[in-house]
Amino acid sequence: MLRGAVAIFRRDFKKFLSNPFVIVMTLFMPILYLVLMGNAMGGTITGIPIGVVQEEPALDYTPLFLSATDSLKLFHQENKPGSFLVSIFSSEETARNALIDGRILAYVVFPTGILDNREVRLCIDNSEYMIGTIIESGVNAALIRAGATNPLHVEDIFGNIEYIQFFGIGVIVMAIFMTTMMGGGIALIKDREMGIIEGYLVTPVKRSSIILGTVGSGTVKAFLAGFVIFMVDIAVAGVIVRTVEGFLLVLLLLFLISLGMTSLVVALSSRFSNQQEYASSIAFLNLFLFMTSGAFYPVLGIPDWLRWLTVINPEAYAIHALRSIILRGQGLGIISFDLIALLVFTIGAMVLGVATYRRTLE
């Protein structure tokens, strides 16, 4: 019995050692989890763009306005950069437009009079987890430092948004990626291992038809997965889509990210000969994309040396666009840049996926 166990052990262990790629990924992944998750989640949120404005008619800035503005500019946690990037607006209307357009995440309206019973008003975009709380704490600290006793009135411009709603948007994109990974890439490799792909080649079906059918099937499966999670978000998290235009934009975003991710996964799976290597590489890709997308934690909490990944991360653009539509009720004008970025990614992934898969078929 012992001799047989040793023989099986040696065979299995040699098989493991014969694949250095899997060994490297197995050892490298925990290090990446430590570095990426340790910095992308729970990091210090800095550089929050906010505005300050003097209540009209503003003939001159009051001492309270000047003192509180200076305090906000200097507000920071120990050994960290400034918490806020403060912009001064000439009127509340321009500040509110900047908030709705997403250029700032809050603005503070200071009273023109010097009476202590005049309230200071704080308008916040509360759709980003924790950021509203940080802004409110910073404004309260600035008022205390200025020696003011004015009450602070807080207005959540897009309503009170819970963390489950914030995170629920990220889960939609995660469902799309997981579906393309499991139902697209692994299924494609399994078909190749079982000789099904070679079977296609001896039929009258054109190679372009095989590629189109594979990408189309994966896209539909991913789209359905994203749509189901979207419906679950509505039922469980209580998110709502306020307009028909918003609902159609959500469907467009789900389709674009589904098509792009499916094409990318097809390109990757075409380069691997077995499921183990593919699963290791796709887990690596998922870690990079999901942890830097802002799904768990605001992008402003990611350190600068890691934040560049969000610029090339299609999931970050998809999540930002979906949050803008679903949580903030914004429209095409706000998410136009996100749509362009996703369109560029989708076209690039399709070209890569088709070229790589065609080379595999040949």
Rosetta blueprint (number, residue, H / E / L):
1 M L
2 L H
3 R H
4 G H
5 A H
6 V H
7 A H
8 I H
9 F H
10 R H
11 R H
12 D H
13 F H
14 K H
15 K H
16 F H
17 L H
18 S L
19 N L
20 P H
21 F H
22 V H
23 I H
24 V H
25 M H
26 T H
27 L H
28 F H
29 M H
30 P H
31 I H
32 L H
33 Y H
34 L H
35 V H
36 L H
37 M H
38 G H
39 N H
40 A H
41 M L
42 G L
43 G L
44 T L
45 I L
46 T L
47 G L
48 I E
49 P E
50 I E
51 G E
52 V E
53 V E
54 Q E
55 E L
56 E L
57 P L
58 A L
59 L L
60 D L
61 Y L
62 T L
63 P H
64 L H
65 F H
66 L H
67 S H
68 A H
69 T H
70 D H
71 S H
72 L H
73 K H
74 L H
75 F L
76 H E
77 Q L
78 E L
79 N L
80 K L
81 P L
82 G E
83 S L
84 F E
85 L E
86 V E
87 S E
88 I E
89 F E
90 S L
91 S L
92 E H
93 E H
94 T H
95 A H
96 R H
97 N H
98 A H
99 L H
100 I H
101 D L
102 G L
103 R L
104 I L
105 L L
106 A E
107 Y E
108 V E
109 V E
110 F E
111 P L
112 T L
113 G L
114 I L
115 L L
116 D L
117 N L
118 R L
119 E L
120 V E
121 R E
122 L E
123 C E
124 I E
125 D L
126 N L
127 S L
128 E L
129 Y L
130 M L
131 I H
132 G H
133 T H
134 I H
135 I H
136 E H
137 S H
138 G H
139 V H
140 N H
141 A H
142 A H
143 L H
144 I H
145 R H
146 A L
147 G L
148 A L
149 T L
150 N L
151 P L
152 L E
153 H E
154 V E
155 E E
156 D E
157 I L
158 F L
159 G L
160 N L
161 I L
162 E L
163 Y H
164 I H
165 Q H
166 F H
167 F H
168 G H
169 I H
170 G H
171 V H
172 I H
173 V H
174 M H
175 A H
176 I H
177 F H
178 M H
179 T H
180 T H
181 M H
182 M H
183 G H
184 G H
185 G H
186 I H
187 A H
188 L H
189 I H
190 K H
191 D H
192 R H
193 E H
194 M L
195 G L
196 I H
197 I H
198 E H
199 G H
200 Y H
201 L H
202 V L
203 T L
204 P L
205 V L
206 K L
207 R H
208 S H
209 S H
210 I H
211 I H
212 L H
213 G H
214 T H
215 V H
216 G H
217 S H
218 G H
219 T H
220 V H
221 K H
222 A H
223 F H
224 L H
225 A H
226 G H
227 F H
228 V H
229 I H
230 F H
231 M H
232 V H
233 D H
234 I H
235 A H
236 V H
237 A H
238 G L
239 V L
240 I L
241 V L
242 R L
243 T L
244 V H
245 E H
246 G H
247 F H
248 L H
249 L H
250 V H
251 L H
252 L H
253 L H
254 L H
255 F H
256 L H
257 I H
258 S H
259 L H
260 G H
261 M H
262 T H
263 S H
264 L H
265 V H
266 V H
267 A H
268 L H
269 S H
270 S L
271 R L
272 F L
273 S L
274 N L
275 Q H
276 Q H
277 E H
278 Y H
279 A H
280 S H
281 S H
282 I H
283 A H
284 F H
285 L H
286 N H
287 L H
288 F H
289 L H
290 F H
291 M H
292 T L
293 S L
294 G L
295 A L
296 F L
297 Y L
298 P L
299 V H
300 L H
301 G H
302 I L
303 P L
304 D H
305 W H
306 L H
307 R H
308 W H
309 L H
310 T H
311 V H
312 I L
313 N L
314 P H
315 E H
316 A H
317 Y H
318 A H
319 I H
320 H H
321 A H
322 L H
323 R H
324 S H
325 I H
326 I H
327 L L
328 R L
329 G L
330 Q L
331 G L
332 L H
333 G H
334 I H
335 I H
336 S H
337 F H
338 D H
339 L H
340 I H
341 A H
342 L H
343 L H
344 V H
345 F H
346 T H
347 I H
348 G H
349 A H
350 M H
351 V H
352 L H
353 G H
354 V H
355 A H
356 T H
357 Y H
358 R H
359 R H
360 T H
361 L H
362 E L
